[in-house]
Amino acid sequence: MSKKETSDKVKALINIFESVGVDTATATKRVTAIINAVNKTMESSTDSEKDAVVSMKVKEQSRAIRSTTQYNGICVASGDLRDMSDYTKKIALESFEEDPDSAIEDGLIKMVKGEPVPLDTKEFLDKDEKWANKNFGKPIKNDVKREMFFIKDNIIVRAFGNPAIMEVGNEYQLFAKEMKSPTAILNLVKTMAPIPTGQVTGLFDLVDGIDSDFKCDVEDLSPKNVGQIIIVKGTISVAIETKTGGAMIILSGEDVFSDDIACFIGPEGLKNDVLGGVYDKGDTVYIFGKLNSSETEEGVKLNINAVGMIKDDSIVIDRTVMDEIDELISTGDSE
């Protein structure tokens, strides 16, 4: 195939994206990305086979664009890819262990080849019961996604999707459907991978300057908030490895009389950053996560499952100096 023929084919593909409202520069990036991905995964295929798949993917993405909205968002937190249905499956299986007959009778479990299989018990997909759940009564499907937070139009929104990579600090072009639940949630389109459009600095200051229903102080957390999605500002007083190999920080608030709160770090990359000293004692941070509680001998203790964390880089603390200060104070040599 001549260069002109190749060029004409690429232009035709770009035109398809442009026909659904995508600007030329973005359309060119998307076509190039699709062509590169196809060439990489179909090395042994013929040019005709590759062209067919490229055309299919361009049309698939163009159809998705027509039914969604384009957003530009700065990623400030990104969790790991995980099966969002794991907890529901776990509860169903625990019910089966406690009372197998009741779990089966209540439609929580179905026996398949002698093994208990959790069933989808949601009859409707929405609170108004307008959208019937076609999977109702069937085995719960895997729902692999990552939870993310973006700054969009000077507000902080949660988002769910399955992009392979989502880097905190990058601005992305996103195609998503927005839902209210009661705060804005973006559901990213599976067939439209987010496109990075540039890196952004000063994330902490950006988050600090935004009023958000998610934001609260350590001092304000209480058992009535358990289960809520929160963004909390505080200072790390302890950063340690847990007995199970995870990472945990203790977050302190501004009020010295308030209780500290434990934050368990979810994403693998963030866990490595904590254990590697990127986040450490004395850092002022924002934590993105969900408030939970646990029963202890001392009563109910609150904790946070963190999916993201960013710190204030404007204050650089020398860890060695901090250790020396603690040692001088403890030995009485500071006089």
TORVO-288240 format. One record per residue (C-alpha): x, z, y. Coordinates in steps of 0.25 Angstrom, whole numbers, padded with zeros to 4 digits, always signed. Example, Ala and Ser with C-alpha at 12.3 -4.5 7.8 and 13.67 -1.06 7.14 Angstrom:
% residues 2
+0049+0031-0018 +0055+0029-0004 
% end
This chain:
% residues 335
+0000+0000+0000 +0005-0004+0014 +0008+0006+0025 -0004+0000+0033 -0013+0002+0021 -0009+0016+0020 -0010+0019+0035 -0024+0012+0035 -0029+0021+0023 -0024+0034+0030 -0031+0030+0043 -0044+0027+0035 -0043+0042+0029 -0040+0047+0043 -0052+0040+0048 -0061+0047+0038 -0057+0061+0043 -0059+0056+0058 -0073+0051+0054 -0077+0066+0052 -0071+0071+0065 -0056+0074+0061 -0046+0071+0072 -0036+0060+0069 -0024+0070+0068 -0031+0079+0058 -0036+0068+0050 -0022+0062+0049 -0017+0076+0044 -0028+0077+0034 -0026+0063+0028 -0011+0065+0027 -0013+0079+0020 -0022+0072+0010 -0013+0061+0007 -0001+0070+0006 -0009+0079-0004 -0014+0068-0012 +0000+0061-0013 +0006+0075-0017 -0004+0078-0028 -0006+0063-0033 +0008+0058-0034 +0006+0050-0047 -0007+0044-0042 -0009+0030-0037 -0011+0027-0022 -0025+0023-0025 -0028+0037-0032 -0021+0044-0020 -0029+0036-0010 -0042+0039-0017 -0039+0054-0017 -0035+0054-0002 -0047+0047+0002 -0056+0057-0006 -0049+0069+0000 -0051+0063+0015 -0066+0060+0012 -0068+0074+0006 -0061+0081+0018 -0069+0072+0028 -0082+0076+0021 -0078+0091+0022 -0075+0089+0037 -0089+0083+0040 -0095+0096+0035 -0086+0106+0041 -0080+0110+0054 -0066+0109+0058 -0059+0122+0064 -0045+0125+0069 -0041+0139+0065 -0028+0148+0065 -0026+0155+0052 -0024+0170+0054 -0026+0175+0039 -0026+0168+0026 -0029+0174+0012 -0025+0169-0001 -0033+0160-0009 -0042+0168-0019 -0055+0167-0026 -0065+0173-0017 -0075+0175-0028 -0065+0185-0036 -0072+0198-0030 -0086+0193-0034 -0081+0189-0048 -0074+0203-0049 -0087+0211-0046 -0095+0203-0056 -0085+0205-0067 -0084+0220-0064 -0099+0221-0065 -0098+0214-0078 -0088+0224-0083 -0097+0236-0079 -0110+0230-0085 -0109+0217-0091 -0124+0215-0094 -0128+0218-0080 -0118+0209-0074 -0123+0197-0083 -0137+0201-0080 -0135+0201-0065 -0129+0188-0065 -0115+0193-0061 -0108+0188-0074 -0110+0177-0085 -0103+0177-0098 -0095+0165-0101 -0088+0164-0114 -0088+0179-0115 -0082+0181-0101 -0089+0186-0089 -0090+0176-0078 -0095+0181-0064 -0107+0173-0058 -0110+0169-0044 -0122+0179-0039 -0123+0173-0025 -0137+0165-0025 -0135+0160-0011 -0122+0157-0003 -0128+0162+0011 -0134+0174+0016 -0147+0167+0020 -0148+0162+0005 -0150+0147+0009 -0138+0142+0001 -0140+0144-0014 -0127+0146-0022 -0126+0135-0032 -0116+0144-0040 -0126+0156-0041 -0126+0162-0055 -0114+0153-0059 -0099+0158-0061 -0093+0162-0048 -0084+0151-0043 -0070+0153-0039 -0069+0153-0024 -0054+0152-0020 -0052+0153-0005 -0043+0160+0005 -0049+0169+0017 -0043+0165+0030 -0044+0169+0045 -0043+0159+0056 -0044+0159+0071 -0054+0149+0075 -0058+0147+0089 -0053+0160+0093 -0061+0168+0082 -0056+0173+0069 -0063+0167+0057 -0062+0169+0042 -0061+0157+0033 -0061+0154+0018 -0055+0142+0011 -0045+0137+0001 -0034+0131+0008 -0021+0132+0000 -0013+0136+0012 -0017+0143+0025 -0006+0148+0034 -0009+0160+0044 -0004+0155+0058 -0008+0141+0056 -0020+0134+0063 -0028+0125+0054 -0038+0115+0055 -0050+0119+0046 -0062+0113+0041 -0072+0123+0037 -0087+0128+0037 -0090+0140+0046 -0099+0151+0041 -0104+0164+0048 -0102+0176+0039 -0104+0183+0049 -0091+0179+0055 -0086+0165+0055 -0080+0160+0041 -0074+0147+0039 -0075+0140+0025 -0064+0130+0024 -0067+0117+0018 -0060+0116+0004 -0057+0101+0006 -0051+0102+0020 -0038+0109+0020 -0035+0116+0033 -0024+0109+0041 -0014+0117+0049 -0013+0113+0063 -0002+0122+0068 +0004+0136+0068 -0001+0147+0077 +0007+0159+0082 +0002+0172+0087 -0009+0175+0077 -0010+0190+0079 -0012+0188+0094 -0023+0177+0091 -0030+0186+0082 -0028+0198+0091 -0035+0190+0103 -0048+0187+0095 -0060+0195+0094 -0065+0194+0080 -0076+0201+0072 -0066+0203+0061 -0057+0211+0070 -0057+0226+0069 -0047+0238+0071 -0042+0247+0059 -0049+0258+0066 -0062+0252+0065 -0062+0249+0050 -0072+0257+0042 -0079+0256+0028 -0091+0249+0035 -0082+0237+0037 -0078+0236+0022 -0079+0222+0018 -0077+0216+0032 -0067+0205+0035 -0058+0211+0046 -0046+0208+0055 -0039+0221+0058 -0027+0224+0068 -0017+0235+0064 -0003+0239+0062 +0004+0239+0048 +0008+0253+0045 +0012+0250+0030 +0015+0237+0023 +0017+0239+0008 +0016+0232-0006 +0004+0238-0015 +0006+0242-0029 +0000+0229-0034 +0010+0221-0026 +0001+0218-0014 +0003+0221+0000 -0004+0231+0009 -0003+0236+0023 -0008+0248+0031 -0014+0244+0044 -0015+0254+0055 -0024+0253+0067 -0022+0257+0082 -0029+0270+0081 -0019+0280+0074 -0031+0288+0069 -0037+0276+0061 -0035+0274+0046 -0025+0264+0042 -0030+0253+0033 -0024+0246+0021 -0023+0231+0020 -0021+0224+0007 -0015+0211+0009 -0021+0199+0002 -0014+0186+0004 -0001+0184-0004 +0007+0179+0008 +0002+0190+0017 +0006+0200+0006 +0020+0195+0005 +0021+0195+0020 +0017+0210+0020 +0027+0213+0009 +0038+0205+0015 +0037+0212+0028 +0031+0202+0037 +0020+0212+0040 +0025+0226+0040 +0023+0240+0046 +0021+0240+0061 +0015+0226+0062 +0002+0224+0070 -0007+0215+0061 -0021+0209+0060 -0027+0210+0046 -0037+0200+0041 -0045+0205+0029 -0057+0212+0023 -0059+0227+0024 -0061+0234+0011 -0062+0249+0006 -0058+0257-0006 -0061+0271-0012 -0049+0281-0012 -0048+0295-0014 -0048+0297+0001 -0061+0289+0002 -0064+0275+0007 -0051+0267+0011 -0052+0254+0019 -0043+0243+0017 -0041+0228+0020 -0039+0216+0011 -0031+0207+0021 -0031+0192+0020 -0022+0191+0032 -0013+0198+0042 -0006+0194+0055 +0003+0202+0063 +0007+0204+0078 +0021+0197+0079 +0023+0201+0093 +0028+0214+0089 +0040+0213+0080 +0044+0226+0073 +0057+0229+0067 +0055+0235+0054 +0069+0241+0053 +0067+0248+0067 +0053+0254+0062 +0059+0259+0049 +0071+0266+0058 +0061+0272+0067 +0053+0278+0055 +0066+0283+0049 +0070+0290+0062 +0057+0296+0064 +0056+0302+0050 +0071+0307+0051 +0069+0313+0064 +0081+0305+0070 +0073+0299+0081 +0076+0310+0090 
% end
